[in-house]
Amino acid sequence: MKSLLPASSPASPASPERRGFTLVELLVVIAIIVILMSLLLTAVPAVRESGRKLDARQMANQVVVGLNAYYTEYARFPSVLEPDSSLTTAGDEDTAVGDPAMNAEHANNKVFHTLRNIPKGPNEDYKANPRKVVFFEGKAANVNASGNARGGFYDRGLDGATPPENQNGALFDPWGRQYGIIMDTTGDERIDLEGFYTDFTGADATTGKAPRKRAGAFSMGKDQQLGTKGNKMYRKGTEVSDDVVSWEG
């Protein structure tokens, strides 16, 4: 017996609707990509600069550790004078070395030859470090085509060239300036930073001046000037310069 119901026809699969990005959607996607790229390009330099400051702070602290280790070994700080000099580093002022831009009297290699046990300068014939102890080690600086060093010791220029005398063996910060070093050679258990920072001078401990340290190390930071734009103030009110100092933080 034939069914009176109409035969059901097989269901035809629904054809997916084909559509591409509209012009508006495409523009929105492009705008989002541009915003993300802009944020990335802004963040990368900031992260890189933060890394440089961290490296500089760690290096400054390590320099102080090396200086204090030398003091423990010899009961004095490294001399910055040649072995045959009739002068002495002891006097009414603490001993400082650093970059010419700081107006330091000596380059910091005068100290590092002794700390690194290199028989040059004040450590000629190991006279400043007769026990030949290595108190400080560090990586080699990056030297560009112009002969500018940064981020380490300037022991060799490009193609093995010898650096200038006032830079040979000096320690440079990540921005291309020599680290400053201050040593308490007056014996008052303070580092007098007069000539470098106006807010770290004097012996009045209640005002936060003349840090109670036997040694300190510092970098002028990204702007390569002491303080903010050369005002020789590490801190002015709530504003803190980009300098890196071992006795703060």
LOLO-261402 format. One line per 2 residues: number of its first residue (from 1); for each residue x, y, z of C-alpha. Coordinates in nm, 3 decimals. Each point is the difference from the previous one (the first is absolute). Layout:
N
NUM	X:Y:Z ~ ...
//
This chain:
249
1	0.000:0.000:0.000 ~ 0.143:0.330:-0.103
3	0.043:0.267:0.258 ~ -0.216:0.301:-0.045
5	0.263:0.219:0.163 ~ 0.209:0.199:-0.240
7	0.355:-0.120:-0.030 ~ 0.235:0.222:0.192
9	0.274:0.147:-0.205 ~ 0.353:-0.020:0.144
11	0.099:0.314:0.186 ~ 0.242:0.207:-0.199
13	0.301:0.117:0.205 ~ -0.009:0.367:0.085
15	0.252:0.191:-0.200 ~ 0.233:0.200:0.232
17	-0.029:0.368:-0.054 ~ 0.325:0.130:-0.142
19	0.108:0.344:0.112 ~ 0.335:0.177:0.041
21	0.112:0.291:0.215 ~ -0.187:0.315:-0.063
23	0.201:0.315:-0.052 ~ -0.097:0.125:0.347
25	0.111:-0.324:0.168 ~ 0.330:0.005:-0.187
27	0.066:0.357:0.107 ~ -0.077:-0.091:0.364
29	0.248:-0.291:-0.011 ~ 0.268:0.224:-0.152
31	-0.063:0.265:0.265 ~ 0.036:-0.258:0.280
33	0.328:-0.125:-0.147 ~ 0.133:0.357:-0.027
35	-0.092:0.070:0.365 ~ 0.168:-0.320:0.120
37	0.314:0.076:-0.200 ~ 0.008:0.353:0.139
39	-0.025:-0.133:0.356 ~ 0.274:-0.253:-0.070
41	0.235:0.259:-0.149 ~ -0.057:0.223:0.303
43	0.055:-0.279:0.251 ~ 0.319:-0.148:-0.147
45	0.223:0.306:0.059 ~ -0.137:0.036:0.354
47	0.075:-0.364:0.077 ~ 0.347:0.033:-0.151
49	0.072:0.312:0.206 ~ -0.125:-0.169:0.316
51	0.238:-0.288:-0.070 ~ 0.291:0.240:-0.040
53	-0.075:0.168:0.331 ~ -0.016:-0.338:0.171
55	0.334:-0.101:-0.153 ~ 0.156:0.330:0.108
57	-0.129:-0.034:0.357 ~ 0.128:-0.354:0.030
59	0.339:0.103:-0.137 ~ 0.026:0.297:0.237
61	-0.079:-0.226:0.295 ~ 0.259:-0.255:-0.114
63	0.263:0.274:-0.024 ~ -0.067:0.093:0.362
65	0.031:-0.365:0.103 ~ 0.340:-0.017:-0.173
67	0.119:0.321:0.166 ~ -0.106:-0.118:0.344
69	0.171:-0.335:-0.059 ~ 0.323:0.184:-0.086
71	-0.037:0.211:0.314 ~ -0.045:-0.314:0.209
73	0.313:-0.151:-0.153 ~ 0.229:0.303:0.023
75	-0.168:0.231:0.255 ~ -0.007:0.278:-0.257
77	-0.159:0.084:-0.335 ~ 0.182:-0.025:-0.336
79	0.232:0.291:-0.072 ~ -0.055:0.206:-0.313
81	0.360:0.120:-0.006 ~ 0.297:-0.153:-0.175
83	0.223:-0.217:0.221 ~ 0.291:0.248:-0.013
85	-0.217:0.297:0.096 ~ 0.102:0.188:0.313
87	-0.364:0.094:0.062 ~ -0.258:-0.196:0.194
89	-0.372:-0.059:-0.051 ~ -0.067:0.077:0.365
91	-0.103:0.357:0.072 ~ -0.294:0.222:0.078
93	-0.205:-0.121:-0.299 ~ -0.130:-0.340:-0.104
95	0.152:-0.151:-0.314 ~ -0.213:-0.002:-0.316
97	0.045:-0.128:-0.353 ~ -0.231:-0.008:-0.299
99	-0.094:0.134:-0.339 ~ 0.139:0.331:-0.130
101	-0.360:0.123:-0.025 ~ -0.014:-0.023:0.380
103	0.310:0.220:0.026 ~ 0.171:-0.285:0.184
105	0.374:0.046:0.035 ~ 0.080:-0.360:-0.092
107	-0.158:-0.262:-0.226 ~ -0.140:-0.304:0.179
109	0.263:-0.227:-0.156 ~ 0.235:0.130:0.271
111	-0.203:-0.205:0.246 ~ -0.090:-0.296:-0.219
113	0.358:-0.085:-0.095 ~ 0.049:-0.078:0.368
115	-0.334:-0.173:0.060 ~ 0.047:-0.217:-0.311
117	0.363:-0.079:0.086 ~ 0.136:0.161:-0.317
119	0.358:0.134:0.037 ~ -0.066:0.345:-0.141
121	-0.028:0.351:0.138 ~ -0.007:0.007:0.380
123	0.032:-0.380:-0.003 ~ 0.319:-0.005:-0.206
125	0.213:-0.296:0.111 ~ -0.298:-0.096:0.220
127	0.101:0.261:0.256 ~ -0.361:0.089:0.083
129	-0.108:-0.365:0.008 ~ 0.308:-0.202:0.103
131	-0.208:-0.305:0.092 ~ -0.135:-0.003:-0.357
133	-0.359:-0.050:0.106 ~ -0.271:0.051:-0.263
135	-0.263:0.210:0.173 ~ -0.213:0.078:-0.304
137	-0.080:-0.159:-0.335 ~ -0.225:0.119:-0.279
139	-0.089:-0.051:-0.363 ~ 0.158:0.180:-0.291
141	-0.167:0.316:-0.124 ~ -0.185:0.025:-0.330
143	0.200:0.232:-0.224 ~ -0.153:0.165:-0.306
145	0.168:0.117:-0.319 ~ 0.064:0.342:0.154
147	0.196:-0.158:0.284 ~ -0.262:0.070:0.264
149	-0.032:-0.266:0.270 ~ -0.299:-0.093:0.211
151	-0.108:-0.270:0.242 ~ 0.335:-0.137:0.119
153	0.378:0.036:0.010 ~ 0.165:0.179:-0.290
155	0.305:-0.223:-0.036 ~ 0.009:-0.028:-0.379
157	-0.145:0.206:-0.281 ~ -0.112:-0.129:-0.336
159	0.254:-0.231:-0.168 ~ 0.195:-0.013:0.324
161	0.086:0.370:0.004 ~ 0.127:0.141:0.329
163	-0.243:0.246:0.162 ~ 0.111:0.352:0.098
165	0.202:0.010:0.322 ~ -0.274:0.165:0.206
167	-0.245:-0.272:-0.110 ~ 0.221:-0.308:-0.018
169	-0.136:-0.245:0.255 ~ -0.277:0.236:0.116
171	-0.347:-0.128:0.085 ~ -0.280:0.155:-0.208
173	-0.370:0.006:0.078 ~ -0.272:-0.110:-0.248
175	-0.024:0.356:-0.138 ~ 0.369:0.044:-0.081
177	0.140:0.191:0.299 ~ 0.245:-0.112:0.266
179	-0.141:-0.090:0.338 ~ 0.082:0.243:0.277
181	0.161:-0.135:0.317 ~ 0.034:0.172:0.337
183	0.211:-0.142:0.285 ~ 0.018:0.112:0.360
185	0.370:0.075:0.031 ~ -0.049:0.253:0.280
187	-0.112:-0.265:0.246 ~ -0.326:0.164:0.107
189	-0.214:-0.298:-0.113 ~ -0.185:0.217:-0.254
191	0.031:0.065:-0.370 ~ 0.002:0.371:-0.069
193	-0.142:0.052:-0.348 ~ 0.069:0.371:-0.021
195	0.074:0.086:-0.360 ~ -0.236:-0.271:-0.126
197	-0.334:0.046:0.180 ~ -0.121:0.301:0.197
199	-0.250:-0.212:0.195 ~ 0.270:-0.240:0.127
201	0.245:0.242:0.157 ~ 0.078:0.089:0.358
203	0.019:-0.211:0.314 ~ -0.348:0.060:0.142
205	-0.150:-0.349:0.012 ~ -0.347:0.133:0.090
207	-0.036:0.161:-0.343 ~ 0.091:-0.316:-0.190
209	0.325:0.143:-0.132 ~ 0.347:-0.158:-0.024
211	-0.111:-0.366:0.004 ~ 0.141:-0.212:0.280
213	0.195:-0.226:-0.233 ~ 0.368:-0.069:-0.042
215	-0.032:-0.020:-0.380 ~ -0.250:0.079:-0.271
217	-0.040:-0.037:-0.375 ~ -0.233:0.184:-0.235
219	-0.105:0.052:-0.361 ~ -0.132:0.317:-0.163
221	-0.275:-0.198:-0.170 ~ -0.157:0.043:-0.340
223	0.037:0.379:-0.021 ~ 0.375:-0.036:0.080
225	-0.014:0.294:0.239 ~ 0.019:0.018:0.377
227	-0.353:0.038:0.134 ~ -0.286:0.108:-0.221
229	0.132:0.188:-0.303 ~ 0.322:0.076:0.184
231	-0.149:0.156:0.315 ~ 0.220:-0.229:0.218
233	-0.296:-0.108:0.211 ~ -0.083:-0.368:0.029
235	-0.333:0.085:0.158 ~ -0.188:0.330:-0.010
237	-0.327:-0.019:0.188 ~ -0.195:-0.287:-0.151
239	0.206:0.004:-0.320 ~ 0.276:-0.260:-0.019
241	0.267:0.024:-0.269 ~ 0.087:-0.286:-0.233
243	0.337:-0.043:0.172 ~ 0.083:-0.334:0.159
245	0.172:0.010:0.341 ~ 0.107:-0.286:0.224
247	-0.101:0.167:0.327 ~ -0.368:0.040:-0.090
249	-0.256:-0.277:-0.052
//
